[in-house]
Amino acid sequence: PSIWQYPFFQNEFDSNRIWTPQEIENRIATPGCPWIPDVGVVTWNGRAAFPANWMRASQKRRGLKKLIKNNDMAFIQETHLANRSLKGCSDLVHQTSSVVFGFVHGQLAGGVLSFVQRSFLEKHFTFACWEELVPGRVGCLRCFGPKGDACFYNVHVFPCSPSSCESLFTSIRRSVNDNSFNLCCGDFNFVSQPDDRLFY
């Protein structure tokens, strides 16, 4: 399957060197302090946000660009990023001065992408890395800096059995760092009360 992934971000003003995988693991394991939230976030179920014929999806393209430009972070579920849309995704990143973290599995599967304004990361953090907790379903953007640490979860819960759903959220709970600010966004595909499914 095709995968689009920007695995880490490093503030170019902080250091001229690239962190090694071991240094990243050590930093995640090091207790920090929670970041005080100062962020504008939007989450959207794109319903095939990146169709194969990307150039013809002008309305969706304009809407997605607006969401990314007008928010510090945009969490997009069900991207369905086709091979022919990879360039469109890359162009979108450059046009919006953002970076993208996430995973996709081609046109037939969903996938999750997190677009983050580069200026937001540079203002608040010195380093950020993407961690895939549940393949194709849950990812976490871990951010570190002198102002504190933060974890931003992007979740796409595929309709499944209660036990599978519980297993997915157990994975999220195990990854939560009590010494960081944690925010969980996404497409959850379940409700706590049956009446929540009704439309008025």
C-alpha positions as CSV (number, residue, x, y, z in Angstrom):
1,P,0.0,0.0,0.0
2,S,1.1,3.6,-0.6
3,I,2.1,5.5,2.5
4,W,2.4,9.2,2.9
5,Q,4.3,10.1,6.0
6,Y,6.2,13.0,7.4
7,P,7.7,11.3,10.5
8,F,9.2,14.3,12.4
9,F,9.6,18.0,12.5
10,Q,12.6,19.9,13.8
11,N,12.7,23.6,14.4
12,E,15.5,24.7,12.1
13,F,16.3,27.6,14.5
14,D,16.9,25.2,17.3
15,S,19.6,22.9,15.9
16,N,21.4,22.1,12.8
17,R,21.5,18.4,13.5
18,I,18.9,15.7,13.0
19,W,17.8,13.7,16.0
20,T,18.5,9.9,15.9
21,P,15.7,7.4,16.5
22,Q,17.3,6.6,19.9
23,E,17.4,10.2,20.9
24,I,13.7,10.5,20.0
25,E,12.8,7.5,22.2
26,N,14.9,8.9,25.1
27,R,13.1,12.2,24.8
28,I,9.7,10.6,24.8
29,A,10.6,8.7,28.0
30,T,12.0,11.8,29.7
31,P,9.4,13.4,32.1
32,G,8.6,16.9,31.0
33,C,5.8,19.4,31.9
34,P,2.5,20.0,30.2
35,W,2.3,22.7,27.5
36,I,-0.3,25.4,28.2
37,P,-2.7,25.1,25.3
38,D,-2.8,27.9,22.8
39,V,-4.1,26.3,19.6
40,G,-6.8,26.4,17.0
41,V,-7.9,22.9,16.0
42,V,-10.4,21.5,13.4
43,T,-11.2,17.9,12.7
44,W,-13.0,16.7,9.5
45,N,-14.2,13.4,8.1
46,G,-13.1,14.0,4.5
47,R,-15.1,11.2,2.9
48,A,-12.4,10.5,0.4
49,A,-10.6,13.8,0.9
50,F,-8.1,12.9,-1.8
51,P,-10.0,11.2,-4.7
52,A,-8.1,9.7,-7.6
53,N,-9.2,12.5,-9.9
54,W,-7.9,15.2,-7.5
55,M,-7.9,18.0,-10.1
56,R,-11.7,17.6,-10.6
57,A,-12.5,17.7,-6.9
58,S,-12.2,21.5,-6.8
59,Q,-14.8,22.2,-4.1
60,K,-13.2,19.7,-1.7
61,R,-9.8,21.0,-2.6
62,R,-10.7,24.6,-1.8
63,G,-12.5,23.5,1.5
64,L,-9.5,21.5,2.7
65,K,-7.1,24.3,1.9
66,K,-9.2,26.7,3.8
67,L,-9.4,24.4,6.9
68,I,-5.7,24.0,6.9
69,K,-4.8,27.7,6.4
70,N,-7.3,29.0,9.0
71,N,-6.3,26.6,11.8
72,D,-3.1,25.7,13.6
73,M,-3.9,22.0,13.2
74,A,-6.3,20.1,10.9
75,F,-7.0,16.5,11.6
76,I,-8.4,14.7,8.5
77,Q,-10.0,11.2,8.6
78,E,-10.9,9.0,5.7
79,T,-8.4,10.6,3.4
80,H,-8.5,7.7,0.8
81,L,-5.3,9.1,-0.6
82,A,-4.8,7.6,-4.1
83,N,-1.4,7.3,-5.7
84,R,-2.5,9.9,-8.3
85,S,-3.3,12.4,-5.5
86,L,0.1,12.3,-3.8
87,K,1.3,15.3,-5.7
88,G,-2.0,17.1,-4.8
89,C,-1.3,16.5,-1.1
90,S,2.3,17.7,-1.5
91,D,1.1,20.8,-3.3
92,L,-1.4,21.5,-0.5
93,V,1.3,21.3,2.1
94,H,3.4,23.9,0.3
95,Q,0.5,26.2,-0.5
96,T,-0.6,26.3,3.2
97,S,2.9,26.5,4.7
98,S,2.2,23.4,6.7
99,V,3.7,20.0,7.5
100,V,1.8,16.7,7.3
101,F,2.0,13.8,9.6
102,G,0.1,10.5,9.2
103,F,-0.6,7.4,7.3
104,V,-2.8,6.3,4.5
105,H,-3.4,3.0,2.7
106,G,-4.4,3.9,-0.8
107,Q,-7.8,4.7,-2.3
108,L,-9.7,1.7,-1.0
109,A,-8.9,2.3,2.7
110,G,-9.4,5.3,5.0
111,G,-6.3,6.6,6.6
112,V,-5.5,9.6,8.8
113,L,-3.6,12.8,8.1
114,S,-2.7,15.7,10.4
115,F,-1.8,19.0,8.8
116,V,0.0,21.4,11.1
117,Q,1.0,25.0,10.4
118,R,4.8,25.3,10.4
119,S,4.6,28.7,12.2
120,F,2.6,27.1,15.0
121,L,5.3,24.4,15.6
122,E,8.1,26.9,15.4
123,K,6.4,29.2,17.9
124,H,5.7,26.6,20.5
125,F,8.0,23.6,20.1
126,T,11.6,22.6,19.1
127,F,10.8,19.0,18.0
128,A,7.8,16.9,17.0
129,C,7.5,13.3,16.0
130,W,4.7,11.1,14.7
131,E,3.9,7.8,16.4
132,E,1.6,5.2,14.8
133,L,-0.3,3.5,17.7
134,V,-2.9,1.5,15.7
135,P,-2.0,1.0,12.0
136,G,-4.2,3.1,9.8
137,R,-6.4,4.1,12.8
138,V,-4.6,6.0,15.5
139,G,-1.6,8.3,15.4
140,C,-0.1,10.6,17.9
141,L,2.0,13.8,17.2
142,R,4.3,14.2,20.2
143,C,5.7,17.8,20.5
144,F,8.5,18.9,22.8
145,G,9.8,22.3,23.7
146,P,10.8,24.7,26.5
147,K,7.2,25.8,26.9
148,G,6.2,22.2,27.7
149,D,5.2,19.0,25.9
150,A,2.0,18.1,24.1
151,C,0.5,15.0,22.4
152,F,-2.2,15.4,19.7
153,Y,-4.1,12.2,18.8
154,N,-5.8,11.7,15.5
155,V,-8.3,8.9,15.7
156,H,-10.3,7.1,13.0
157,V,-12.4,4.3,14.7
158,F,-13.6,2.0,12.0
159,P,-17.0,0.5,12.9
160,C,-16.1,-2.6,14.9
161,S,-17.1,-4.8,17.8
162,P,-17.2,-3.4,21.3
163,S,-14.1,-5.5,22.3
164,S,-12.1,-4.2,19.3
165,C,-13.1,-0.6,20.1
166,E,-12.1,-1.1,23.7
167,S,-8.7,-2.5,22.6
168,L,-8.2,0.5,20.4
169,F,-8.8,3.0,23.3
170,T,-6.7,0.9,25.6
171,S,-3.8,1.5,23.2
172,I,-4.5,5.2,23.4
173,R,-4.6,5.2,27.2
174,R,-1.3,3.3,27.5
175,S,0.4,5.9,25.3
176,V,-0.9,9.0,27.2
177,N,1.9,10.9,29.0
178,D,0.7,12.5,32.2
179,N,3.5,15.0,31.9
180,S,2.2,16.5,28.7
181,F,-0.9,18.3,27.4
182,N,-3.1,15.7,25.6
183,L,-5.8,16.3,23.0
184,C,-7.7,13.6,21.2
185,C,-9.6,14.4,18.0
186,G,-11.1,12.2,15.2
187,D,-14.0,10.2,13.7
188,F,-15.2,7.8,16.4
189,N,-18.1,6.1,14.7
190,F,-20.0,5.3,18.0
191,V,-22.2,7.1,20.5
192,S,-22.7,6.8,24.2
193,Q,-26.5,6.9,23.9
194,P,-28.8,5.4,21.2
195,D,-30.7,8.7,20.9
196,D,-27.5,10.4,19.7
197,R,-28.0,8.7,16.4
198,L,-31.2,10.6,15.7
199,F,-31.5,13.7,13.6
200,Y,-34.0,16.4,14.4
